[in-house]
Amino acid sequence: AALNDSFAACFLSQLDASFPSPEYDGPFSHLAQMAQARQYAEFATLLGADAFAAHSCRELRAAHALVLLREMGLDEFLAS
């Protein structure tokens, strides 16, 4: 809910945008949530079911999705 509310408040003009995915007709925030949940499931499969459930960090134990970030310099960002 927080992701959807934040998106709606910050990107009001994009609420009805028909992009970024032709496969999904809905808010970008929902598409982002689905991608984050899919990435979590892939990591859980690769690392094993207990990798998150038995982790010492309570935030990781409670996670249902992952946000993967990539650090880039300006030149790399502009080239991508």
C-alpha positions in Angstrom: 0.0 0.0 0.0 2.8 2.4 0.8 4.4 1.9 -2.6 1.2 2.6 -4.4 0.4 5.6 -2.3 3.9 7.1 -2.8 3.7 6.5 -6.5 0.3 8.1 -6.8 1.4 11.1 -4.7 4.7 11.7 -6.6 3.7 10.7 -10.2 0.1 11.9 -10.5 0.5 12.4 -14.3 1.6 8.8 -14.7 -1.3 7.1 -13.0 -3.0 6.2 -16.3 0.1 5.8 -18.4 0.0 3.0 -20.9 3.7 2.1 -20.4 6.2 0.7 -19.4 4.7 -2.7 -20.2 2.4 -3.8 -22.9 1.7 -7.0 -20.9 0.2 -5.2 -17.9 -2.6 -2.7 -17.9 -2.4 -1.0 -14.6 -0.4 1.4 -12.4 3.4 1.2 -12.7 3.6 0.7 -8.9 1.7 -2.6 -9.3 4.1 -3.7 -12.1 7.1 -2.8 -9.9 5.6 -4.8 -7.0 5.2 -7.8 -9.2 8.8 -7.5 -10.4 10.1 -7.2 -6.8 8.1 -10.2 -5.6 9.3 -12.2 -8.6 13.0 -11.3 -7.8 12.4 -12.3 -4.2 11.1 -15.7 -5.3 14.0 -16.2 -7.6 16.5 -15.4 -4.9 14.6 -17.7 -2.4 14.8 -20.5 -5.0 18.5 -19.9 -5.6 19.5 -19.5 -1.9 17.1 -22.0 -0.4 13.8 -21.5 1.4 15.5 -20.9 4.8 17.8 -18.2 3.4 15.3 -15.5 4.3 13.1 -17.3 6.9 16.0 -18.2 9.2 18.1 -15.0 8.6 19.3 -13.2 11.7 18.0 -9.9 10.3 14.3 -9.5 11.2 13.7 -7.2 8.1 14.9 -10.0 5.8 12.8 -12.5 7.6 9.7 -10.3 7.1 10.5 -9.5 3.4 8.2 -10.5 0.6 10.0 -8.6 -2.2 13.5 -7.3 -3.1 14.5 -4.1 -4.7 17.8 -4.6 -6.6 19.8 -1.4 -7.1 22.7 -0.8 -9.4 25.2 1.9 -8.8 26.3 3.7 -11.9 28.3 6.8 -12.7 26.8 9.5 -14.9 28.5 8.4 -18.1 27.3 4.8 -17.7 23.8 6.0 -16.8 23.6 8.2 -19.9 24.9 5.5 -22.1 22.3 3.0 -21.0 
